């Protein structure tokens, strides 16, 4: 059993990679955007602060992850993983259920390609349409949170997924 914590800027390929990992391993995916979009959509009639919606949706995400790991199921958490607390929570849950903890960062520092992906995907209500600030983009990718004491994998998602999916599966199985 494993727990894969995805990381990376929106549009970097986390969801595409998570779906491919799931197809090859049978692991369940907890997609933060689905949970947050459902929450925002439900509360659309009574506006909610986006930060509050984010906090609530992360609580739901972690509850679902905890439940599925408790059932002995491998889980992939599809979320940007921008905060140290995210890594701490992920490693704690993996340890709690004796699951192998894996961290995969989807790295793509090409602003034009990210914007192309963001503008051309089927966007959920909680997802950004485009990069608002080059400075914020560069800061985010330069300051991704990585787990201390755990091996992690950074993949260049600017290439075709066929070029790195087997490396990701090998890392998860190691």
Backbone torsions as a table, in degrees:
resi	resn	phi	psi	omega
1	UNK	NA	141.0	179.8
2	UNK	-138.0	160.5	172.2
3	UNK	-127.2	116.7	178.6
4	UNK	-103.9	123.8	175.8
5	UNK	-104.5	114.4	179.1
6	UNK	-81.1	156.3	177.2
7	UNK	-150.4	154.2	176.9
8	UNK	144.1	159.4	-179.7
9	UNK	-65.2	148.7	174.7
10	UNK	-53.3	133.6	-179.0
11	UNK	88.8	0.7	-178.1
12	UNK	-81.4	-10.0	177.1
13	UNK	111.0	13.4	-178.5
14	UNK	-60.1	-49.2	-176.5
15	UNK	-65.9	-41.1	178.0
16	UNK	-61.3	-45.8	179.8
17	UNK	-66.8	-42.1	179.4
18	UNK	-59.2	-44.0	179.4
19	UNK	-62.7	-39.7	178.9
20	UNK	-67.7	-41.0	176.6
21	UNK	-61.0	-45.0	-179.4
22	UNK	-59.9	-44.3	179.1
23	UNK	-59.9	-38.3	-176.0
24	UNK	-83.4	-21.8	-174.8
25	UNK	-119.4	-17.3	-175.7
26	UNK	81.9	6.3	-179.9
27	UNK	-68.6	150.3	176.0
28	UNK	-82.6	148.4	177.4
29	UNK	-111.0	128.7	168.7
30	UNK	-105.2	111.5	-175.5
31	UNK	-102.3	112.0	-178.1
32	UNK	-57.4	-38.2	-178.7
33	UNK	-64.6	-35.0	178.1
34	UNK	-65.9	-46.0	-179.1
35	UNK	-64.7	-48.5	-178.0
36	UNK	-65.9	-41.0	178.8
37	UNK	-63.1	-40.3	177.9
38	UNK	-62.9	-42.0	179.3
39	UNK	-64.9	-47.6	-179.5
40	UNK	-64.1	-42.1	180.0
41	UNK	-63.8	-43.0	179.7
42	UNK	-62.8	-38.0	-175.9
43	UNK	-95.6	10.5	-177.8
44	UNK	-57.7	-32.3	-178.9
45	UNK	-75.8	-26.3	175.5
46	UNK	-121.8	93.7	-173.4
47	UNK	-49.6	140.6	178.9
48	UNK	-125.5	143.4	176.8
49	UNK	-59.0	128.6	-178.7
50	UNK	-56.0	-35.2	178.1
51	UNK	-66.4	-39.3	177.1
52	UNK	-65.6	-43.0	177.6
53	UNK	-59.2	-40.2	178.0
54	UNK	-62.8	-45.0	179.7
55	UNK	-63.3	-44.7	-180.0
56	UNK	-63.2	-44.5	-178.0
57	UNK	-66.1	-36.0	175.7
58	UNK	-65.6	-37.2	175.4
59	UNK	-61.1	-40.7	176.9
60	UNK	-65.4	-46.3	178.3
61	UNK	-52.8	-52.3	-176.3
62	UNK	-64.5	-34.9	176.8
63	UNK	-64.3	-41.6	178.1
64	UNK	-66.7	-42.4	178.2
65	UNK	-60.9	-47.4	179.0
66	UNK	-56.8	-47.4	-178.8
67	UNK	-59.5	-49.6	-176.0
68	UNK	-69.3	-38.2	175.3
69	UNK	-63.9	-38.0	178.1
70	UNK	-62.0	-27.2	178.7
71	UNK	-85.4	0.4	179.6
72	UNK	82.8	19.2	-178.9
73	UNK	-98.1	140.2	174.0
74	UNK	-73.0	142.8	-174.1
75	UNK	-133.3	142.1	172.6
76	UNK	-116.1	126.1	177.8
77	UNK	-102.5	109.9	-178.6
78	UNK	-92.8	96.4	-176.9
79	UNK	-156.3	152.6	-178.8
80	UNK	-61.4	-25.8	179.4
81	UNK	56.8	60.3	-175.1
82	UNK	-95.9	-3.3	-174.9
83	UNK	-125.7	144.1	179.6
84	UNK	-56.3	-36.6	-179.6
85	UNK	-60.7	-30.4	179.7
86	UNK	-64.4	-45.8	179.6
87	UNK	-65.2	-43.2	179.4
88	UNK	-60.2	-46.2	179.9
89	UNK	-63.2	-42.2	179.7
90	UNK	-63.0	-45.6	-179.7
91	UNK	-67.6	-36.9	178.8
92	UNK	-63.9	-44.0	180.0
93	UNK	-66.6	-40.1	177.6
94	UNK	-60.7	-44.9	178.8
95	UNK	-64.7	-42.1	-179.4
96	UNK	-55.6	-38.7	-176.3
97	UNK	-107.5	13.5	178.7
98	UNK	54.1	39.5	177.3
99	UNK	-95.3	147.4	176.1
100	UNK	-71.4	123.0	-178.1
101	UNK	-90.5	128.0	178.5
102	UNK	-131.1	140.6	-179.0
103	UNK	-126.2	121.2	-178.7
104	UNK	-122.7	117.8	176.9
105	UNK	-100.6	125.9	173.5
106	UNK	-89.1	113.5	-174.0
107	UNK	-111.3	124.2	175.4
108	UNK	-149.2	114.0	-176.3
109	UNK	-104.6	20.1	179.9
110	UNK	-96.4	101.8	-175.9
111	UNK	-59.4	-41.6	-179.1
112	UNK	-62.6	-43.7	179.8
113	UNK	-66.4	-43.1	177.6
114	UNK	-59.3	-48.7	179.5
115	UNK	-61.7	-38.4	176.9
116	UNK	-59.9	-47.7	179.5
117	UNK	-62.7	-44.9	-178.8
118	UNK	-61.9	-41.0	-177.0
119	UNK	-76.1	-22.0	-173.7
120	UNK	-109.3	7.4	177.0
121	UNK	-96.5	163.6	172.9
122	UNK	-78.2	105.2	-170.6
123	UNK	-86.2	134.4	171.4
124	UNK	-85.3	160.1	-175.0
125	UNK	-58.8	-28.6	-178.0
126	UNK	-87.4	-6.2	-175.3
127	UNK	-92.8	148.0	179.6
128	UNK	-75.0	153.1	178.8
129	UNK	-88.2	-33.1	-179.5
130	UNK	-164.2	165.8	177.7
131	UNK	-70.8	127.3	-178.0
132	UNK	-87.1	-29.5	-175.3
133	UNK	-146.3	125.2	177.6
134	UNK	-62.0	-37.0	179.2
135	UNK	-62.4	-46.9	179.4
136	UNK	-64.7	-39.2	178.0
137	UNK	-60.0	-50.9	-178.9
138	UNK	-63.5	-38.9	178.2
139	UNK	-63.1	-44.1	-177.7
140	UNK	-62.7	-48.4	-177.6
141	UNK	-71.6	-26.4	178.8
142	UNK	-78.6	-19.2	-174.9
143	UNK	-118.7	32.1	177.2
144	UNK	-62.8	146.8	-177.9
145	UNK	-90.4	124.4	-179.5
146	UNK	-116.4	150.2	-177.8
147	UNK	-74.6	130.5	175.5
148	UNK	-80.4	133.3	176.6
149	UNK	83.3	4.1	177.6
150	UNK	-126.8	139.5	174.0
151	UNK	-69.2	146.7	178.6
152	UNK	-137.2	165.5	-178.7
153	UNK	-124.6	130.9	173.7
154	UNK	-111.8	123.8	-179.7
155	UNK	-114.8	139.9	176.9
156	UNK	-81.3	103.1	-176.5
157	UNK	-89.8	15.5	173.3
158	UNK	-82.4	-6.9	178.5
159	UNK	-105.8	171.9	179.2
160	UNK	-64.8	141.5	-176.9
161	UNK	-59.9	-29.6	178.4
162	UNK	-60.3	-23.7	-179.2
163	UNK	-78.3	-15.1	-177.6
164	UNK	-135.3	-9.0	-176.6
165	UNK	-59.9	-39.5	179.9
166	UNK	-67.4	-33.8	175.2
167	UNK	-64.6	-38.8	179.1
168	UNK	-66.0	-45.7	-179.9
169	UNK	-63.6	-39.7	178.0
170	UNK	-63.0	-42.2	177.5
171	UNK	-62.3	-45.4	-179.3
172	UNK	-62.4	-38.1	-178.2
173	UNK	-81.2	-8.1	-177.5
174	UNK	-79.0	NA	NA
